[in-house]
Amino acid sequence: MAGNWTKLTITVKTSDLDRAAAVISMLDNGLMIEDYSDFSLNGMYGELVDDSILNADREHAKISIFVPEEKNLAEYVTFIEAKLSSLSIPYTQQTFGMEEENWADSWKKYFKPIPLGRITIVPAWEDYEEKPGEVIIRIDPGMAFGTGTHETTRLVMKIMQDTVQGGERVLDIGCGSGILSICAVKLGAKSCNAYDIDPVAVKVTRENAASSGCDNIKAGVSDLLAGVERISGGYDVCVANIVAEIIIRMLPDIKSYLKFGAPIILSGIVKEREDDVRAAAERCGFAVERAEYENDWVALLIR
């Protein structure tokens, strides 16, 4: 491989391999999987098989991807942590090729302002001259997922620009760095309640909201909807940038938190799961009004 890469390896139980691989493939399709659960000599001469294979752990499997230097390794790690935790998949991780203390800084030289329609994502540490009519979102993701570089985030923000008109009370499920909450407020939302299963993400969201002057963002820890505050009349808009399996699990209960007819922007959906999410939404009484696509990802606006 050309350039500098870090090998990120996740170890899971073999029974969780397929689900874990589906999550990690959201970040990179070039998975290297080591699974010896079905290995058998089947008549082969044992002395011809390497000892490392003969003695390999049959109860666990390893999934590896190679992260290029210009990507935020910390963001990869926290994305995997959030998604696997939400699916209750236990795992361990290892990195090869980069010291852990360098994760949060090695990618910063590649993170530059990102224009997304009338919104521009700007690194918190960079000088940037705002253009007339431009909505600036300054972000320092630290160890949380969300710089605006990932397709799932960009797709939500594309739809939000046409959905948030001003004065809405927004619910953000799986807030990561808080980028979508800040985006909602910058577009004119009255307030935003942001939740994530990861306390680090909640901490980062609060810091980014404070540094952006968004004192109308409230962040808290919640496992999906378990810790979400109910508000009088219900939320006007909901955004959920998570994964298809969790979206499907959430859909039957989300209506009770929202105003009738409130739009829900769903993202983190790989194209292969789009039909599953559409079907689940329709079963729960939602209509799909809009779909946006980028590479292997889709975001849906349902109501």
VENQUIPE-V669306 format. One record per residue. N is the residue number from 1. RES is the residue in three letters. SS is DSSP state (helix for helix, strand for strand, loop for the rest). PHI is phi in whole degrees, 0 to 359 (NA if undefined). OMEGA is omega in radians with two decimals (NA if undefined). Layout:
N;RES;SS;PHI;OMEGA  N;RES;SS;PHI;OMEGA
This chain:
1;MET;loop;NA;3.09  2;ALA;loop;279;3.12  3;GLY;loop;79;-3.13  4;ASN;loop;259;-3.08  5;TRP;strand;230;3.00  6;THR;strand;244;3.08  7;LYS;strand;274;3.12  8;LEU;strand;250;-3.07  9;THR;strand;242;3.10  10;ILE;strand;247;3.10  11;THR;strand;250;-3.12  12;VAL;strand;226;2.99  13;LYS;strand;295;-3.12  14;THR;helix;300;3.12  15;SER;helix;292;3.14  16;ASP;helix;260;-2.98  17;LEU;helix;302;-3.05  18;ASP;helix;298;-3.13  19;ARG;helix;292;3.13  20;ALA;helix;295;3.13  21;ALA;helix;297;3.11  22;ALA;helix;297;3.11  23;VAL;helix;294;-3.05  24;ILE;helix;291;3.10  25;SER;loop;292;3.03  26;MET;loop;294;-3.13  27;LEU;loop;267;-3.08  28;ASP;loop;198;3.13  29;ASN;loop;278;-3.10  30;GLY;loop;272;-3.10  31;LEU;loop;279;2.96  32;MET;strand;249;-3.04  33;ILE;strand;246;3.06  34;GLU;strand;246;-3.10  35;ASP;strand;223;-3.10  36;TYR;loop;250;-3.06  37;SER;loop;296;-3.11  38;ASP;loop;258;-3.08  39;PHE;loop;291;3.09  40;SER;loop;213;3.10  41;LEU;loop;293;3.10  42;ASN;loop;45;3.08  43;GLY;loop;90;3.13  44;MET;loop;288;3.04  45;TYR;loop;285;-3.08  46;GLY;helix;301;-3.09  47;GLU;helix;290;3.13  48;LEU;helix;270;-3.11  49;VAL;loop;257;-3.12  50;ASP;loop;302;-3.13  51;ASP;helix;301;-3.12  52;SER;helix;296;3.10  53;ILE;helix;279;3.13  54;LEU;helix;301;-3.07  55;ASN;loop;259;-3.07  56;ALA;loop;293;3.10  57;ASP;loop;292;-3.13  58;ARG;loop;273;-3.05  59;GLU;loop;269;-3.08  60;HIS;strand;230;3.09  61;ALA;strand;230;-3.14  62;LYS;strand;242;3.07  63;ILE;strand;239;-3.12  64;SER;strand;237;2.95  65;ILE;strand;229;-3.14  66;PHE;strand;246;-3.04  67;VAL;strand;261;3.14  68;PRO;strand;291;-3.04  69;GLU;loop;303;-3.05  70;GLU;loop;283;3.10  71;LYS;loop;267;-3.14  72;ASN;loop;274;-3.13  73;LEU;helix;301;3.12  74;ALA;helix;300;3.13  75;GLU;helix;292;3.06  76;TYR;helix;301;-3.08  77;VAL;helix;298;-3.09  78;THR;helix;286;3.03  79;PHE;helix;300;-3.13  80;ILE;helix;297;-3.13  81;GLU;helix;301;-3.11  82;ALA;helix;295;-3.07  83;LYS;helix;289;-3.13  84;LEU;helix;292;3.10  85;SER;helix;296;-3.13  86;SER;helix;294;3.10  87;LEU;loop;266;-3.13  88;SER;loop;57;3.10  89;ILE;loop;256;3.08  90;PRO;loop;289;-3.11  91;TYR;strand;200;2.93  92;THR;strand;234;-3.11  93;GLN;strand;224;3.04  94;GLN;strand;220;3.00  95;THR;strand;236;-3.14  96;PHE;strand;228;3.07  97;GLY;loop;113;3.11  98;MET;loop;209;3.08  99;GLU;loop;289;-3.07  100;GLU;helix;302;-3.09  101;GLU;helix;292;3.13  102;ASN;helix;267;-3.08  103;TRP;helix;308;-2.93  104;ALA;helix;287;-3.05  105;ASP;helix;242;-2.99  106;SER;helix;297;-3.06  107;TRP;loop;270;-2.96  108;LYS;helix;298;-3.11  109;LYS;helix;292;3.14  110;TYR;helix;260;-3.11  111;PHE;loop;272;-3.11  112;LYS;loop;244;3.12  113;PRO;loop;307;-3.08  114;ILE;strand;241;3.08  115;PRO;strand;280;3.11  116;LEU;strand;225;-3.04  117;GLY;loop;67;3.12  118;ARG;loop;274;3.09  119;ILE;strand;261;2.99  120;THR;strand;231;3.07  121;ILE;strand;274;-3.08  122;VAL;strand;237;3.03  123;PRO;strand;304;-3.06  124;ALA;loop;300;-3.04  125;TRP;loop;268;-3.02  126;GLU;loop;253;3.03  127;ASP;loop;287;-3.11  128;TYR;loop;210;-3.14  129;GLU;loop;267;-3.08  130;GLU;loop;290;3.10  131;LYS;loop;269;3.14  132;PRO;loop;303;3.10  133;GLY;loop;80;-3.10  134;GLU;loop;275;3.06  135;VAL;strand;260;-3.06  136;ILE;strand;260;3.03  137;ILE;strand;240;3.11  138;ARG;strand;268;-3.03  139;ILE;strand;219;2.94  140;ASP;loop;233;-3.02  141;PRO;loop;291;-3.12  142;GLY;loop;53;-3.13  143;MET;loop;258;3.11  144;ALA;loop;243;-3.12  145;PHE;loop;280;3.03  146;GLY;loop;135;3.02  147;THR;loop;248;-3.02  148;GLY;loop;93;3.14  149;THR;loop;275;-3.09  150;HIS;loop;276;-3.08  151;GLU;helix;304;-3.07  152;THR;helix;299;3.13  153;THR;helix;289;-3.12  154;ARG;helix;299;-3.12  155;LEU;helix;296;3.10  156;VAL;helix;298;-3.08  157;MET;helix;294;3.08  158;LYS;helix;297;-3.14  159;ILE;helix;287;-3.12  160;MET;helix;301;-3.11  161;GLN;helix;297;3.11  162;ASP;helix;260;-3.01  163;THR;helix;254;-3.13  164;VAL;loop;275;-3.07  165;GLN;loop;259;-3.13  166;GLY;loop;129;3.08  167;GLY;loop;89;-3.09  168;GLU;loop;283;2.95  169;ARG;strand;257;-2.93  170;VAL;strand;250;3.04  171;LEU;strand;245;-3.12  172;ASP;strand;244;-3.12  173;ILE;strand;260;-3.08  174;GLY;loop;82;-2.91  175;CYS;loop;286;3.13  176;GLY;loop;59;-3.13  177;SER;loop;279;-3.09  178;GLY;loop;91;-3.03  179;ILE;helix;298;-3.12  180;LEU;helix;284;3.06  181;SER;helix;296;3.12  182;ILE;helix;297;3.10  183;CYS;helix;302;-3.13  184;ALA;helix;301;-3.13  185;VAL;helix;294;3.13  186;LYS;helix;296;3.10  187;LEU;loop;278;3.04  188;GLY;loop;117;3.12  189;ALA;loop;300;-3.14  190;LYS;loop;290;-3.12  191;SER;strand;199;3.08  192;CYS;strand;214;2.99  193;ASN;strand;257;-3.02  194;ALA;strand;245;-3.08  195;TYR;strand;223;3.06  196;ASP;strand;209;3.11  197;ILE;loop;286;-3.06  198;ASP;loop;264;3.13  199;PRO;helix;301;3.10  200;VAL;helix;297;3.12  201;ALA;helix;298;3.13  202;VAL;helix;296;3.11  203;LYS;helix;298;-3.13  204;VAL;helix;295;3.10  205;THR;helix;301;3.13  206;ARG;helix;298;-3.14  207;GLU;helix;294;-3.13  208;ASN;helix;292;3.09  209;ALA;helix;297;-3.13  210;ALA;helix;295;-3.11  211;SER;helix;291;3.11  212;SER;loop;268;-3.14  213;GLY;loop;74;-3.10  214;CYS;loop;260;-3.10  215;ASP;loop;280;3.10  216;ASN;loop;260;3.01  217;ILE;strand;254;3.11  218;LYS;strand;243;-3.07  219;ALA;strand;245;3.12  220;GLY;strand;208;3.12  221;VAL;strand;277;3.09  222;SER;loop;205;2.99  223;ASP;loop;273;-2.98  224;LEU;loop;53;-3.04  225;LEU;loop;264;-2.99  226;ALA;loop;303;-3.09  227;GLY;loop;253;-3.08  228;VAL;loop;285;3.10  229;GLU;loop;286;3.03  230;ARG;loop;276;3.14  231;ILE;loop;240;-3.10  232;SER;loop;300;3.13  233;GLY;loop;86;3.10  234;GLY;loop;87;3.11  235;TYR;strand;290;-3.11  236;ASP;strand;274;-3.13  237;VAL;strand;216;3.05  238;CYS;strand;231;3.00  239;VAL;strand;237;-3.14  240;ALA;strand;217;3.11  241;ASN;strand;259;-3.08  242;ILE;loop;231;3.11  243;VAL;loop;231;-3.03  244;ALA;helix;305;-3.08  245;GLU;helix;300;-3.13  246;ILE;helix;285;3.07  247;ILE;helix;302;-3.13  248;ILE;helix;299;3.12  249;ARG;helix;292;-3.06  250;MET;helix;278;-2.96  251;LEU;helix;305;-3.11  252;PRO;helix;298;-3.04  253;ASP;helix;257;-2.97  254;ILE;helix;291;-3.05  255;LYS;helix;301;-3.07  256;SER;helix;290;3.12  257;TYR;helix;263;-2.97  258;LEU;strand;244;2.95  259;LYS;strand;294;3.14  260;PHE;strand;300;-3.13  261;GLY;strand;86;-3.13  262;ALA;strand;295;3.08  263;PRO;strand;285;3.07  264;ILE;strand;239;3.10  265;ILE;strand;258;-3.09  266;LEU;strand;251;3.12  267;SER;strand;215;-3.01  268;GLY;strand;85;-3.05  269;ILE;strand;257;3.02  270;VAL;strand;285;-3.04  271;LYS;helix;305;-3.12  272;GLU;helix;296;-3.12  273;ARG;helix;257;-3.09  274;GLU;helix;304;-3.11  275;ASP;helix;297;3.12  276;ASP;helix;295;-3.13  277;VAL;helix;292;3.10  278;ARG;helix;302;-3.12  279;ALA;helix;296;3.13  280;ALA;helix;296;3.12  281;ALA;helix;298;-3.12  282;GLU;helix;294;3.08  283;ARG;helix;298;-3.10  284;CYS;loop;268;3.06  285;GLY;loop;90;3.11  286;PHE;loop;262;3.01  287;ALA;loop;251;3.08  288;VAL;strand;274;-3.07  289;GLU;strand;260;-3.03  290;ARG;strand;203;3.05  291;ALA;strand;225;3.08  292;GLU;strand;236;-3.04  293;TYR;strand;232;2.98  294;GLU;strand;208;-3.07  295;ASN;loop;52;-3.08  296;ASP;loop;263;-3.02  297;TRP;strand;243;3.08  298;VAL;strand;221;2.97  299;ALA;strand;238;-3.10  300;LEU;strand;239;2.96  301;LEU;strand;256;3.12  302;ILE;strand;241;-3.12  303;ARG;loop;209;NA
